[in-house]
Amino acid sequence: MERPPTTYQVNGVAIRTRRKELGMELAECATAVGISRAYLDQLELGHRCNPRPSIYAALRTALRVTDDRLLATEDQLSKE
């Protein structure tokens, strides 16, 4: 049986794009996720990109995402 990942590599641009599509302010989204505004800003800017599974799940819920569009692609990962 495969172990779940300890972190997820997210795409900050996808997070910001989806948040703005929903008309959410940064602070509003951060509150819905249960993280600080500064941490969400760092995720969106790509300064941090490895949230724990619980934060990734909360992001998906807050942003009403049911697919993997918030994850970094292989191309993005290879540029790091």
C-alpha positions in Angstrom: 0.0 0.0 0.0 1.3 3.4 -1.0 1.8 6.0 1.7 0.1 9.4 1.2 2.5 12.3 0.6 3.7 14.3 3.6 3.4 17.5 1.5 1.8 18.6 -1.8 3.6 20.7 -4.4 1.2 23.5 -5.3 1.0 26.0 -8.1 0.8 29.4 -6.6 -0.5 31.0 -9.8 -3.4 28.5 -9.9 -4.3 29.2 -6.3 -4.3 33.0 -6.9 -6.2 32.7 -10.2 -8.9 30.5 -8.6 -9.2 32.8 -5.5 -9.7 35.8 -7.8 -12.2 33.9 -10.0 -14.3 33.4 -6.8 -13.9 37.1 -5.9 -12.2 36.2 -2.6 -9.8 38.6 -0.9 -6.5 37.2 0.3 -7.5 37.5 4.0 -10.9 36.0 3.4 -9.5 33.0 1.7 -6.7 32.6 4.3 -9.4 32.6 7.1 -11.5 30.0 5.2 -8.4 27.8 4.9 -7.3 28.3 8.5 -3.9 29.8 7.7 -2.4 33.3 8.0 -2.7 35.8 5.2 1.1 35.9 5.0 1.3 32.1 4.5 -1.3 32.2 1.7 0.5 35.1 0.1 3.8 33.1 0.2 2.0 30.1 -1.4 0.6 32.3 -4.2 3.9 33.9 -4.9 5.7 30.6 -4.9 8.0 31.4 -2.0 6.5 28.4 -0.3 5.0 25.5 -2.2 4.7 22.5 0.0 1.7 22.6 2.3 0.8 19.7 4.5 -2.1 17.5 3.3 -4.5 19.1 5.7 -3.8 22.6 4.4 -4.0 21.4 0.8 -7.4 19.8 1.5 -8.6 23.0 3.1 -7.4 25.1 0.1 -9.3 22.8 -2.2 -12.4 23.1 -0.1 -12.2 26.9 0.3 -11.5 27.4 -3.4 -14.2 24.8 -4.4 -11.8 22.7 -6.4 -12.4 19.0 -6.9 -9.6 18.2 -9.3 -5.8 18.6 -9.1 -5.5 22.0 -10.8 -3.9 23.5 -7.7 -0.9 21.1 -7.9 2.3 22.0 -9.6 2.9 20.3 -13.0 5.9 18.3 -13.9 7.2 21.2 -16.0 7.0 23.5 -13.0 8.7 21.0 -10.7 11.6 20.6 -13.2 12.3 24.3 -13.2 13.0 24.4 -9.5 
